[in-house]
Amino acid sequence: MLIITCPWCGPRDQTEFAYGGEAHIVRPKDPDALTDAEWGDYLFMRRNPRGRHLEQWGHAFGCRRWFNVERDTVTYVIKGSYLPGESPPEIPLSPGSAPGMEISLSPGRGPGRGST
């Protein structure tokens, strides 16, 4: 069982929440201009990382508000929650990490998404 901290209601059991997918996915400005392949990428392609993952959760059986959660996909440890529109928590570079392995969270960019 996960305990998720709603920014408005405090810690609650995971059964009170609805998972909303990966956080910080930028919607296309002009969806009608996209090809079928580009639209499919927007709808279905997600990072699915091993480790740190930023997710959207809705407090379905509480205040009914949406917020973001940082969760480790390996250990299921929830490291914190933050409001929509806020920047995700900074990731300290751990000792021994290789330069260039930092995670970019710029809109529409990130690992495997042309973050150069």
Secondary structure, DSSP 8 states (H G I E B T S, - for coil): --EEEETTTEEEEGGG-EEEEES-----S-GGGS-HHHHHHHHH-----SSEEEEEEE-TTTT--EEEEEEETTT--EEEEE-TTS--------TT--TT-----STT-STTS---
